[in-house]
Amino acid sequence: MNINFGKQSLKVIAAAICLSTFIVGCGGTKTTRVAADKEMALTDKWNDEDSRLVAEEMVDDMFSYPWLKRFNKKFPGKEPTITIQRIKNKSHEHIATDTFVNDIKRAVMRSGMAEFIVSGDERERIRDELRQQDMNASEETRMEMGEEMGANFALSGSINSFVDQLEGKRVTSYQIDMKLINLQTTREAWSGTKKIKKFMERSSFGL
């Protein structure tokens, strides 16, 4: 009798454990839709909000330098044209530099103080399109080659990172360096640096 009761009790306990595991497993993952402009920083890694804020602040700093006033004085009524040469990722993690470049472009175009000139592969693709038009498009709709707008300035930069870690605590620092070069004179018209520090501490449960 006691043995049967013991077996029955074990079955009940086992069923309860399975049920608890099932409930935890079902309720352990939850997905919620949030606004795209809301920062959701789950780690100390570089994220989309870092990209946007750094781009906006560095572009504001770039336009505050004297080169813009000198250009406007020399070429009244003309906006300077800028091309991006390269943004290098020298950090310890993978960073989508294309996203950062796009944030820079949006910040510049939103300011209305300069225009962007496409560079690299994108420029070659446009030239191929013009060559195709030259052979296949009607004369009324054909775009002429040799009408490209040259860039006055070239923008380049790099993203570096430094990690300091001790006993479950970690400080990750990012340093973004950028410079603007006058393509005609090869002079450095602007140089900017932005630093970000992030602190992360692991709980006693390892979360």
C-alpha positions as CSV (number, residue, x, y, z in Angstrom):
1,M,0.0,0.0,0.0
2,N,2.7,2.4,1.0
3,I,4.7,1.4,-2.1
4,N,1.8,2.2,-4.4
5,F,1.3,5.5,-2.6
6,G,5.0,6.3,-3.1
7,K,4.9,5.5,-6.8
8,Q,1.7,7.6,-7.2
9,S,3.3,10.5,-5.5
10,L,6.4,10.3,-7.7
11,K,4.2,10.3,-10.7
12,V,2.4,13.4,-9.5
13,I,5.7,15.2,-8.7
14,A,7.1,14.3,-12.1
15,A,4.0,15.6,-13.9
16,A,4.2,18.8,-11.9
17,I,7.8,19.3,-12.9
18,C,7.0,18.7,-16.5
19,L,4.2,21.1,-16.4
20,S,6.3,23.8,-14.7
21,T,9.0,23.3,-17.4
22,F,6.5,23.6,-20.1
23,I,5.0,26.8,-18.7
24,V,8.5,28.3,-18.2
25,G,9.5,27.3,-21.7
26,C,6.4,28.8,-23.2
27,G,6.6,32.0,-21.3
28,G,10.3,32.5,-21.4
29,T,10.4,34.2,-24.8
30,K,8.4,37.3,-25.6
31,T,8.6,39.6,-28.6
32,T,7.2,43.1,-28.5
33,R,7.1,45.6,-31.3
34,V,8.7,48.9,-30.4
35,A,9.2,52.3,-32.1
36,A,12.1,52.3,-34.5
37,D,13.6,55.5,-32.9
38,K,13.5,54.0,-29.4
39,E,16.8,53.0,-28.0
40,M,16.9,49.3,-26.9
41,A,20.5,48.7,-25.6
42,L,20.7,45.2,-24.3
43,T,24.5,45.1,-24.3
44,D,27.5,47.5,-24.4
45,K,28.0,47.0,-28.1
46,W,27.8,49.7,-30.7
47,N,24.2,50.1,-31.8
48,D,22.0,52.0,-34.2
49,E,21.4,54.8,-31.7
50,D,25.2,55.3,-31.3
51,S,25.5,55.5,-35.1
52,R,22.8,58.1,-35.5
53,L,23.9,60.3,-32.5
54,V,27.6,60.3,-33.4
55,A,26.8,61.1,-37.1
56,E,24.6,64.0,-36.1
57,E,27.0,65.5,-33.6
58,M,30.1,65.1,-35.8
59,V,28.3,66.7,-38.8
60,D,27.2,69.6,-36.6
61,D,30.8,70.1,-35.4
62,M,32.1,69.9,-39.0
63,F,29.8,72.7,-40.2
64,S,30.8,74.9,-37.2
65,Y,34.4,75.1,-38.5
66,P,35.7,78.1,-40.6
67,W,36.1,76.1,-43.8
68,L,32.4,76.5,-44.6
69,K,32.4,80.3,-44.2
70,R,35.5,80.6,-46.4
71,F,33.9,78.4,-49.1
72,N,30.7,80.4,-49.0
73,K,32.6,83.6,-49.3
74,K,34.7,82.4,-52.2
75,F,31.7,80.8,-54.0
76,P,28.6,82.8,-53.0
77,G,25.3,80.9,-53.6
78,K,27.1,77.6,-54.1
79,E,26.9,74.7,-51.7
80,P,30.1,72.6,-51.2
81,T,30.0,69.1,-52.5
82,I,31.3,66.2,-50.4
83,T,32.1,62.6,-51.1
84,I,32.9,59.9,-48.6
85,Q,36.0,58.0,-49.2
86,R,36.0,55.4,-46.5
87,I,35.0,54.8,-42.9
88,K,37.3,52.1,-41.4
89,N,36.2,49.8,-38.6
90,K,39.2,49.2,-36.4
91,S,37.2,48.2,-33.4
92,H,37.1,44.8,-31.7
93,E,33.6,44.0,-33.0
94,H,31.7,43.9,-36.2
95,I,30.2,47.4,-37.0
96,A,28.0,48.0,-40.0
97,T,29.9,51.0,-41.4
98,D,27.5,51.4,-44.3
99,T,24.8,52.3,-41.8
100,F,27.1,54.9,-40.2
101,V,27.8,56.3,-43.6
102,N,24.1,56.6,-44.4
103,D,23.5,58.3,-41.1
104,I,26.3,60.8,-42.0
105,K,24.7,61.5,-45.4
106,R,21.3,62.0,-43.9
107,A,22.7,64.5,-41.3
108,V,24.5,66.4,-44.0
109,M,21.6,66.6,-46.4
110,R,19.1,67.5,-43.6
111,S,21.4,70.4,-42.7
112,G,21.1,71.9,-46.2
113,M,24.6,73.2,-46.0
114,A,26.3,70.8,-48.5
115,E,25.5,68.2,-51.2
116,F,26.8,64.7,-51.5
117,I,28.5,63.2,-54.5
118,V,28.4,59.4,-54.9
119,S,31.8,57.6,-54.9
120,G,33.4,54.3,-55.7
121,D,31.3,51.5,-57.1
122,E,28.1,53.5,-57.1
123,R,29.6,56.1,-59.4
124,E,30.8,53.3,-61.8
125,R,27.3,51.8,-61.8
126,I,25.9,55.2,-62.8
127,R,28.4,55.6,-65.6
128,D,27.5,52.1,-66.9
129,E,23.8,53.2,-66.9
130,L,24.7,56.3,-68.9
131,R,26.7,54.2,-71.4
132,Q,23.6,51.9,-71.8
133,Q,21.4,55.0,-72.3
134,D,23.8,56.3,-74.9
135,M,23.3,53.2,-77.0
136,N,19.7,52.3,-76.3
137,A,17.7,55.3,-75.1
138,S,16.0,57.8,-77.4
139,E,17.6,61.2,-78.0
140,E,14.9,63.0,-76.1
141,T,15.3,61.0,-72.9
142,R,19.0,60.2,-73.0
143,M,21.2,61.6,-70.2
144,E,24.5,62.9,-71.5
145,M,27.8,61.7,-70.2
146,G,30.5,64.1,-69.0
147,E,28.1,66.2,-66.9
148,E,29.1,64.8,-63.5
149,M,29.5,67.2,-60.6
150,G,32.9,67.1,-59.0
151,A,33.4,66.9,-55.2
152,N,35.1,69.8,-53.4
153,F,35.8,67.8,-50.2
154,A,36.4,64.2,-49.2
155,L,35.3,62.8,-45.8
156,S,37.0,59.8,-44.2
157,G,37.4,58.3,-40.8
158,S,37.7,55.4,-38.5
159,I,36.0,53.7,-35.5
160,N,38.2,52.4,-32.7
161,S,37.4,50.6,-29.5
162,F,39.0,49.9,-26.1
163,V,37.8,47.3,-23.5
164,D,38.6,47.4,-19.8
165,Q,37.3,44.4,-17.9
166,L,37.6,43.2,-14.3
167,E,35.5,40.8,-12.1
168,G,32.3,40.9,-14.1
169,K,32.5,44.7,-14.8
170,R,33.4,46.0,-18.2
171,V,33.9,49.4,-19.7
172,T,33.8,49.6,-23.5
173,S,35.0,52.9,-25.1
174,Y,34.5,53.9,-28.7
175,Q,36.5,56.6,-30.4
176,I,35.4,57.9,-33.8
177,D,37.8,60.1,-35.7
178,M,36.9,61.8,-38.9
179,K,38.5,64.4,-41.2
180,L,37.5,66.6,-44.2
181,I,40.0,67.1,-46.9
182,N,39.9,69.9,-49.5
183,L,40.4,68.0,-52.8
184,Q,41.9,70.9,-54.6
185,T,44.4,72.0,-52.0
186,T,44.7,68.6,-50.2
187,R,44.5,70.6,-46.9
188,E,42.7,69.2,-43.9
189,A,39.7,71.5,-43.5
190,W,38.2,69.8,-40.4
191,S,39.1,67.1,-37.9
192,G,36.7,65.8,-35.4
193,T,36.7,63.2,-32.6
194,K,33.8,61.7,-30.7
195,K,34.1,59.4,-27.7
196,I,31.5,57.0,-26.2
197,K,31.8,55.0,-22.9
198,K,29.6,52.2,-21.9
199,F,29.6,50.4,-18.6
200,M,28.2,46.9,-18.1
201,E,28.1,44.8,-14.9
202,R,27.0,41.2,-14.8
203,S,24.7,40.1,-12.0
204,S,25.5,37.3,-9.5
205,F,23.2,35.1,-11.6
206,G,25.4,35.6,-14.7
207,L,22.7,37.6,-16.6
